[in-house]
Amino acid sequence: IVPSALIMVSALALTGCAGGASSSGASTEKTGTLVIDQAFTAQSIDPATIFQVTDALVASGIYETLYTYEDNVSEPKPLLAESLEANSDSTEFIVKLREDAKFANGTDVTSADVVFSLNRLKNLQASPAYRMDGVTVSAVDEHTVKINTESPAPYIEHTLTAPPLAIVDDEAVKAAGGTDAADAAETDKAASLFTTANNGVGSGPYALESYDTNAQVVLVKNENYWGEPAAYDKIVLRNVANAQQ
């Protein structure tokens, strides 16, 4: 990853007050705005169809997964999940969800959202759908999910950190024409929702302010974030063809 992309990763991961650091291709201001200059080709920030690095980084600020990495990529940490218990052969996993997590639109994150998000990922059949090969997911109760795998998956927490497995608000996506049905590849109409400003369907520390595939992507702090506040008030990712690498 180029240096400016690394800055983006750090910015999306940090919480608390913004600092005054600056680096090649990026600058911070006293207003709490981080500006990153980097050449990119934006395609989609719908988690179920992400395949481009920049889009995955942007989506990671808006949407959250069940598990995440903090300081050590060998040790995934719970994010929207609270805990995970595996059976003896690592083919069945009971995931308890946090009960305080909320989407930016104010609705609670529940097992229905997890089931919908992961099944939609599978059935849209876009590039990242392979992550759901041999995987089924079902709701046990409002805050408990069961994941089954055809083959042993002792690495499941690592898999659950991937941006395409981010959780979205099922009711809001359905209202926009989204579906997790088996024919989702032909019938899902929610793609434009994910590039709509302040759509509220993510639970992350940032919200989308604008998404221009040719010019820039702008994220703003989610003032209603359920966790610790984001580091910056705004992140501006500008598409600059000759950005320093």
Buried (B, 14 or more C-beta within 10 A) or exposed (E): EBBBBBBBBBBBBBEEEBEEEEBEBBBBBEEBBBBBBBBBEBEBBBBBBBEBBBBBBBBBBBBBBBBBBEEEEEEBEBBBBBEBEBEEEBBBBBBBBBEEBBBBBEBBBBBBBBBBBBBBBBBBBBBBBEBBEEBBBEBEEEBBBBBBBEEEBEEBBBBBBBBBBBBBBBBBBBEBEBBBEEEBEEEBEBBEBBBEEEBBBBBBBBBBBBBEBEEBBBBBBBEEBBBEBBBBBBBBBBBBEEBEE
